[in-house]
Amino acid sequence: MADTTVKVDSEVRDRLAAVAAAHGKSLRAFLGDLAAQEENHLKLAEATAIFQEVTGRPGIAEAFDAAFPEEAPAPVGVTGRAA
């Protein structure tokens, strides 16, 4: 992978370097980790939105419970199952 230069204000560079050092990382490693974390946050937000859309559809919870009865939550007020 080729190196590149990113121009930022020296104050921003110093703040990033300080945070990287606090994590025991080089600025290069810290920025790489930060990019990966942000990519994961974006993917998680997208997956959450899709999950909420799907689970909000009428009848989906009942269909899931019918298809997977062992995984269905206990009725409200029931604290355990009989053995």
C-alpha positions in Angstrom: 0.0 0.0 0.0 1.4 3.4 -1.0 1.7 6.2 1.6 -0.2 9.4 1.1 -0.4 12.8 2.8 -3.5 14.1 4.4 -3.4 17.8 5.2 -5.0 18.8 8.4 -4.6 21.7 10.8 -1.6 21.3 13.1 -3.9 21.5 16.1 -6.0 18.6 14.7 -2.9 16.6 14.0 -1.6 17.2 17.5 -4.9 16.2 19.1 -5.0 13.0 17.0 -1.4 12.2 17.9 -2.2 12.7 21.6 -5.2 10.4 21.4 -3.2 7.8 19.5 -0.4 7.9 22.1 -2.9 7.5 24.9 -4.0 4.3 23.2 -0.4 3.2 22.8 -0.6 3.4 19.0 1.1 5.3 16.2 -1.0 7.9 14.5 -1.0 5.7 11.4 -2.3 2.7 13.3 -4.8 4.8 15.2 -6.3 6.4 12.0 -6.5 2.9 10.5 -8.4 1.6 13.5 -10.6 4.7 13.6 -11.5 4.2 9.9 -12.4 0.5 10.6 -14.5 1.4 13.6 -16.4 4.1 11.6 -17.0 1.6 8.8 -18.4 -0.8 11.3 -20.7 1.9 12.8 -22.1 2.7 9.4 -22.7 -1.0 8.6 -24.3 -1.5 12.0 -26.6 1.5 11.5 -27.6 0.1 8.1 -28.3 -3.3 9.6 -30.3 -1.8 12.5 -32.5 0.1 10.1 -33.2 -3.0 8.0 -33.9 -5.0 11.2 -36.3 -2.4 12.5 -38.1 -2.2 9.1 -38.5 -6.0 8.9 -39.5 -6.5 12.5 -42.0 -3.7 12.2 -44.0 -5.5 9.5 -47.4 -6.7 10.7 -47.3 -10.4 11.6 -43.6 -10.9 11.5 -43.2 -11.6 15.3 -46.1 -14.1 15.1 -44.6 -15.8 12.0 -41.2 -16.1 13.8 -42.8 -17.5 16.9 -44.7 -20.1 14.8 -41.6 -21.1 12.8 -39.3 -21.3 15.9 -41.6 -22.1 18.9 -38.6 -23.1 21.2 -37.1 -19.6 20.7 -40.4 -17.7 21.3 -40.4 -15.6 24.4 -42.4 -16.7 27.4 -45.8 -15.0 27.8 -45.8 -11.9 30.0 -45.9 -12.9 33.7 -44.4 -16.4 33.2 -41.1 -16.6 34.9 -40.0 -20.1 33.8 -40.9 -23.3 32.0 -42.0 -26.6 33.6 -39.4 -29.3 33.3 
